[in-house]
Structure formats: C-alpha cells, structure tokens
Amino acid sequence: EGPEFLSKWVGESEKAVRETFRKARQAAPCIVFFDEMDAIARVRGESNDSHVTERVISQLLTELDGLEELRDVTVIVATNRPDIIDPALLRPRRFDRLIYIPPPDKEVRKEIFKIHTRNKPLADDVDVDELAEKTEGYTGADISAVCNKAVMTAIREHINKGNGEIRKEDFKKIKVEKRHFEKALKKVKSLPKEELEKHLKVAEEF
C-alpha cells in the first residue's frame, strides 16, 4: 500500500522504498506492486507533508534509474489519479505505460457477487443477476462493500428484534434478504458517470 511508505520520521520513507527494491532484486524474477501510488508520488511542490513525498519520489527515481539494474523485476503501480502523479515518474523506462481498467460489465459483476455471497446465508429472493443489473458503474470493491453492508443490515435487524442481544445459535437463523441488499445499495454508491468519463479522458491523454 502506497500510504504505508509515508513516515513522519526523516529518512524512514526512503528506507522503506530502498528495502522494497532490495528484496525485489534478491527475489528476482518478481513483480513489485504499489497500490494507491498517488498517495506517495504526487507532483512535487503540491503536497504539505514536510517534503516526505519529494524524498520518496527521489528514491523511487534512484531505484528505477540507478546503477544497480532491475533485472527480471517488473514494477506495477495502481492509481485512481494518474493526472496528479509526478511527471518525472511517467517518462520512458519508468512508469511509461498506462493500462486503463474500467468498471466491470454486468457478467463480471455477477461473478463478483457470486464470490462475495458464496458463504453468506442468502434468502430465496436474492437474485445475483438482478443485483448485477442494478450495479452498473460499481467496482469490485463497491460490490464487496454492498455485500458486507447487506449482511450487517440483516444482523442488526436480528439484534434489534432480540432486545439488543444475539446468541451464537441465532446466527443460523439470519437470512440476508433482497431488501437488505436494496438498503445497502442506497448506502454504497457507484462512481458518478462524470467521474468515470474523467478517468477515461485521463487514460486517453496518456
């Protein structure tokens, strides 16, 4: 996770980056994956984190361009905001190829729902095909949140019926119904269409 590299202690963030690449070289062939890259590699000068971000970017550039070649090490990063990543990192032989991954289509959403409801006590009125139809624009993380929210709604409802108490054996009686998913969908929203179009535009520019 990108944010895990950020430390208030001087030198700790850069050390974490160096250590990551050192381990990668030792384990080669391997893949280094940074999630939430925008959290640690924003355009320099635009962050008020006491220059931590600038030092992390400098260390990343050193590792990517350094004297010690990255043989058989592939570096992949994920971000929702490629437009705010420091341009120096997006030059050739660094992170120079952008792959846009759009929200899943209906069939993929259906499979994601199946995964996240596999071990959940669903009522007979729950239809994953219908849920997939209603969740256009939702990401896999959104769908996971919907399923978890539906389960928690069902549990809370059962607790409220039992005067605020629930016993271990009561869990066997709980069923997650269609209406629980409907409540969850009202709480968990997908990305607005305008936001999706913005992501697509940024991807096209790269």
C-alpha positions in Angstrom: 0.0 0.0 0.0 1.4 3.4 -1.0 0.5 5.2 2.2 2.4 2.7 4.2 5.7 4.2 2.9 4.9 7.6 4.4 6.6 8.2 7.8 6.9 11.4 9.8 10.5 10.3 10.7 13.1 11.7 8.4 14.6 9.0 6.2 12.2 6.2 7.1 10.1 6.6 4.0 13.1 6.4 1.6 14.5 3.5 3.6 11.2 1.6 3.1 11.4 2.2 -0.7 15.1 1.0 -0.8 14.3 -2.1 1.3 11.4 -3.0 -1.1 13.7 -2.9 -4.1 16.5 -4.7 -2.3 14.2 -7.6 -1.5 12.9 -7.5 -5.1 16.4 -7.8 -6.6 17.1 -10.7 -4.2 13.8 -12.5 -5.2 14.0 -11.8 -8.9 12.2 -12.7 -11.1 9.4 -11.0 -9.3 6.8 -8.2 -9.5 6.7 -5.2 -7.3 3.2 -3.8 -6.9 2.5 -0.4 -5.4 -1.2 0.4 -4.7 -2.5 3.9 -4.2 0.5 5.4 -5.9 -1.0 8.9 -5.9 -0.6 8.9 -2.1 3.2 8.8 -2.3 4.1 10.3 -5.7 2.1 13.5 -6.1 3.5 16.3 -8.2 6.4 17.7 -6.2 5.7 21.0 -4.6 2.0 20.4 -4.3 2.0 18.5 -1.0 2.3 19.8 2.6 3.9 16.7 4.1 7.2 18.3 5.1 8.9 17.1 1.8 8.3 13.4 2.6 6.7 12.9 -0.8 9.6 14.6 -2.6 12.1 12.4 -0.9 10.1 9.3 -1.7 9.9 10.3 -5.4 13.6 10.9 -5.5 14.3 7.5 -4.0 11.9 5.8 -6.5 13.7 7.6 -9.4 17.1 6.4 -7.9 15.8 2.8 -7.8 14.3 2.9 -11.3 17.3 4.6 -12.9 20.1 3.5 -10.5 23.4 1.9 -11.2 22.1 -1.4 -10.0 19.9 -2.6 -12.8 16.4 -4.0 -12.1 16.9 -7.3 -13.9 13.8 -9.5 -14.0 11.9 -7.1 -11.8 8.7 -5.7 -13.1 7.2 -2.7 -11.3 3.5 -2.1 -11.5 1.6 0.7 -9.8 -2.2 1.3 -9.3 -3.8 4.7 -9.0 -7.2 6.4 -9.5 -5.4 9.7 -10.2 -2.6 9.3 -12.8 -3.0 13.0 -13.6 -1.5 14.0 -10.2 1.5 11.7 -10.2 4.8 13.5 -10.6 5.6 13.7 -14.4 9.2 12.5 -13.8 7.9 9.1 -12.9 5.9 8.8 -16.1 8.9 9.2 -18.5 10.2 6.3 -20.7 11.8 3.4 -18.9 9.9 4.3 -15.7 6.1 4.1 -15.4 5.6 4.8 -19.1 2.7 2.5 -20.0 -0.8 3.2 -18.6 -3.5 0.5 -18.7 -7.0 1.7 -18.0 -9.2 -0.8 -16.2 -12.8 0.2 -16.5 -15.6 -0.8 -14.0 -16.7 -4.4 -14.6 -19.5 -5.2 -17.0 -22.7 -7.0 -16.0 -21.4 -10.5 -16.4 -18.2 -9.8 -14.4 -20.3 -8.0 -11.7 -22.4 -11.1 -11.5 -19.4 -13.3 -10.9 -18.1 -10.8 -8.3 -21.4 -11.0 -6.5 -21.2 -14.8 -6.5 -17.8 -14.7 -4.9 -18.8 -12.3 -2.2 -22.1 -14.1 -1.4 -20.8 -17.6 -1.7 -20.7 -18.4 2.1 -23.4 -16.0 3.1 -26.9 -17.2 4.2 -29.0 -15.7 1.3 -32.7 -15.8 1.3 -34.5 -17.3 -1.7 -35.5 -13.8 -3.0 -31.9 -12.8 -3.6 -31.0 -12.8 -7.3 -27.4 -12.1 -8.2 -28.4 -11.5 -11.8 -30.7 -8.7 -10.7 -28.0 -7.3 -8.4 -25.6 -7.2 -11.3 -28.1 -5.4 -13.4 -28.6 -2.7 -10.7 -24.9 -2.0 -10.1 -23.7 -0.5 -13.4 -20.6 1.6 -12.6 -19.8 -0.3 -9.4 -16.2 -1.6 -8.9 -15.3 -4.9 -7.3 -14.6 -3.0 -4.1 -18.0 -1.4 -4.3 -19.7 -4.7 -4.7 -17.8 -6.2 -1.8 -19.0 -3.3 0.3 -22.6 -3.8 -0.8 -22.5 -7.5 0.3 -20.9 -6.7 3.6 -23.4 -3.9 4.3 -26.3 -6.2 3.4 -25.1 -8.8 5.9 -24.6 -6.2 8.6 -28.1 -4.8 8.0 -29.6 -8.3 8.4 -27.6 -8.9 11.6 -28.5 -5.5 13.1 -32.2 -6.2 12.3 -32.0 -9.5 14.1 -30.3 -7.9 17.1 -33.0 -5.2 17.4 -35.6 -7.9 17.4 -33.8 -9.6 20.3 -33.7 -6.6 22.6 -30.2 -5.8 21.6 -28.8 -9.3 22.2 -27.7 -12.1 19.9 -26.6 -15.6 20.8 -24.2 -17.7 18.8 -27.0 -20.1 17.7 -29.1 -17.1 16.5 -26.6 -16.6 13.6 -28.0 -19.8 12.0 -31.4 -18.1 11.8 -30.2 -15.0 10.0 -31.0 -14.7 6.3 -29.8 -11.9 4.1 -32.8 -10.9 2.0 -33.3 -8.8 -1.1 -34.5 -5.8 0.9 -31.2 -5.9 2.8 -29.3 -5.6 -0.4 -31.6 -2.8 -1.5 -30.8 -0.9 1.7 -27.1 -1.5 1.1 -27.3 -0.2 -2.5 -28.7 3.1 -1.1 -25.7 3.4 1.2 -23.0 2.3 -1.2 -22.9 4.5 -4.3 -21.0 3.9 -7.6 -18.7 6.4 -9.2 -20.8 9.1 -10.9 -20.8 8.9 -14.7 -18.9 12.2 -14.9 -16.2 10.8 -12.8 -15.9 7.7 -15.0 -15.7 9.9 -18.1 -13.0 11.9 -16.4 -10.9 8.7 -15.7 -11.4 7.6 -19.3 -10.3 11.0 -20.6 -7.1 11.0 -18.5 -6.3 7.5 -19.7 -6.7 8.6 -23.3 -4.4 11.5 -22.7 -1.7 9.2 -21.5 
